[in-house]
Amino acid sequence: MKATKKTASAGRKPRRASRLSEGTANVVFDYRLEYEGRTPAHAVLAGPKASPERVLSVALSSQVDRFSRLYLGENLGILRHLCDDPCVCGKVSLVYIDPPFATGSRLSARDAEHAYDDVVAGAKFIEFLRHRIILLRELMSPTGSIYVHLDGKKAFPMKVIMDEVFGPTSFRNFITRKKSNNKNYTHRQYGNISDYILFYTKTSEYTWNRPYDPWTDAHPPKEYHYVEEGTGRRYMKVPVHAPGERSGETGKPWRGKLPPPGKHWQYPPAVLDEMDAKGEIYWSPNGNPRRKIYLDESNGIPAQDIWLQFRDAHNQNVHVTGYPTEKNLPMLERIIQASSNEGDLVLDCFAGSGTTLVAAERAGRRWIGVDSSMKAIETTLRRLAQGSEPMGDYVRGKNGRARQPALFHTGELQRSFDLYVAEGAVPPTPPAQCLRRWVDLFPSASATIFS
Ligand SMILES: C[S@@+](CC[C@H](N)C(=O)[O-])C[C@H]1O[C@@H](n2cnc3c(N)ncnc32)[C@H](O)[C@@H]1O
């Protein structure tokens, strides 16, 4: 389903784009974040490109669609390289990124192996991310969306950067996510249990499949407290008019009644007649119409911009890869369902353990993942091949093997993908024995090593 909201500028004489929007969204805005070392957007776009080389191809025999790609390497050059790829540039329907948060930490996986460093700080961090966002915008399709996951320290400056690159009218939501269980904080401040996701779209015509949360005992459908005589169906009553006067059909009298002052009917009188004939209009004793909304036709509660149910690994049964900062898989599944359609291309250039890629694979989307960490690529490959594992150590034997293998997920790969290596990868080329180990992860697929 496509949203069809009008652009903010529709019908108005276009103003001249300000100097500040140069090279980005050609939008007019009159503020920006100033700091030392800002590179003009055109120079960001024109910087050096990577030349990734394909090192591995994995295909499930029954599938011929060979698109999804995993890149090992520094994402800046790879994004520029993708800007030259006609299969990718302007074709990415959804971007989700969960970059480092400038925490100053060196992060290791659960097996104590080094994963990545999160040491770029201050203005350098803002500029680092701004460069990637400028390039990501180029790669997005006109109906594309981008979700940028950040913590409370960096979400606010990056909101200003996103306004600059995409234009303030492309801002859709500032989503607050509950990231963990409540904390018994010893600091003299409130427990820090939230992080934030900035949701922007490239234009006002974007893919949108509204997500719903199910009714629960905690949120029963209280509003549906009327029961229809004869059918027993539960329903709620809502106004049949909406704010704003209209001169067309919806501003005309219906059944001898004009809409209340300052309002218009939600439907033309002919449609209201049809609804009334089907019994979908409730008439109050003093003759005022209300629309009936039936519980059995409700998809649940339309999702709002506070997400409480997508905490990262929070109990021993949650399946994890062991990669640090691994995000909640159902959260990525929600984002992918809401902002892309089957067959669409999804991109995550800070892929980590591959949560976005797995969610995309499950939902029948094509994907591109990029990460400069060898540990991230290894984790993603293992996850595609074998799935993830329950977090609790209690399922592991002394030799590190699962005691209850039945609890393990099976592999996630359903189609095929190619692995590329580019400049900036550490080590620059995975050693041959490493490539062979990766191939062995997919015994039932046909895998080719390119040397
Ligand atoms: C917060 S983690 C992403 C975690 C991921 N969302 C998940 O669910 O596992 C950030 C990732 O970005 C990667 N990264 C950081 N800087 C990068 C760069 N310049 N190019 C490519 N990857 C980078 C790190 O190696 C790390 O895996």
The ligand as an SDF file (V2000), in Angstrom:
LIG
                    3D

 27 29  0  0  0  0  0  0  0  0999 V2000
   25.8090   -1.7430   16.6850 C   0  0  0  0  0  0  0  0  0  0  0  0
   26.5610   -2.9010   15.6370 S   0  0  0  0  0  0  0  0  0  0  0  0
   25.2190   -3.4700   14.6310 C   0  0  0  0  0  0  0  0  0  0  0  0
   24.4830   -4.5970   15.2850 C   0  0  0  0  0  0  0  0  0  0  0  0
   23.3840   -5.1700   14.4060 C   0  0  0  0  0  0  0  0  0  0  0  0
   22.2790   -4.2650   14.2910 N   0  0  0  0  0  0  0  0  0  0  0  0
   22.9050   -6.4870   14.9380 C   0  0  0  0  0  0  0  0  0  0  0  0
   21.6950   -6.6640   15.1650 O   0  0  0  0  0  0  0  0  0  0  0  0
   23.7450   -7.3570   15.1520 O   0  0  0  0  0  0  0  0  0  0  0  0
   27.4560   -1.8540   14.5490 C   0  0  0  0  0  0  0  0  0  0  0  0
   28.2250   -2.5950   13.4850 C   0  0  0  0  0  0  0  0  0  0  0  0
   28.7650   -1.6410   12.5710 O   0  0  0  0  0  0  0  0  0  0  0  0
   30.0130   -2.1170   12.1280 C   0  0  0  0  0  0  0  0  0  0  0  0
   30.7540   -0.9430   11.6070 N   0  0  0  0  0  0  0  0  0  0  0  0
   31.2030    0.1130   12.3060 C   0  0  0  0  0  0  0  0  0  0  0  0
   31.7950    1.0010   11.4900 N   0  0  0  0  0  0  0  0  0  0  0  0
   31.7170    0.4830   10.2440 C   0  0  0  0  0  0  0  0  0  0  0  0
   32.1470    0.9290    8.9690 C   0  0  0  0  0  0  0  0  0  0  0  0
   32.7600    2.1070    8.8210 N   0  0  0  0  0  0  0  0  0  0  0  0
   31.9230    0.1390    7.9040 N   0  0  0  0  0  0  0  0  0  0  0  0
   31.2830   -1.0580    8.0480 C   0  0  0  0  0  0  0  0  0  0  0  0
   30.8410   -1.5260    9.2300 N   0  0  0  0  0  0  0  0  0  0  0  0
   31.0500   -0.7660   10.3160 C   0  0  0  0  0  0  0  0  0  0  0  0
   30.6310   -2.7760   13.3220 C   0  0  0  0  0  0  0  0  0  0  0  0
   31.6150   -3.7170   12.9590 O   0  0  0  0  0  0  0  0  0  0  0  0
   29.4040   -3.4060   13.9900 C   0  0  0  0  0  0  0  0  0  0  0  0
   29.2630   -4.7420   13.5870 O   0  0  0  0  0  0  0  0  0  0  0  0
  1  2  1  0
  2  3  1  0
  2 10  1  0
  3  4  1  0
  4  5  1  0
  5  6  1  0
  5  7  1  0
  7  8  2  0
  7  9  1  0
 10 11  1  0
 11 12  1  0
 11 26  1  0
 12 13  1  0
 13 14  1  0
 13 24  1  0
 14 15  1  0
 14 23  1  0
 15 16  2  0
 16 17  1  0
 17 18  1  0
 17 23  2  0
 18 19  1  0
 18 20  2  0
 20 21  1  0
 21 22  2  0
 22 23  1  0
 24 25  1  0
 24 26  1  0
 26 27  1  0
M  CHG  2   2   1   9  -1
M  END
$$$$
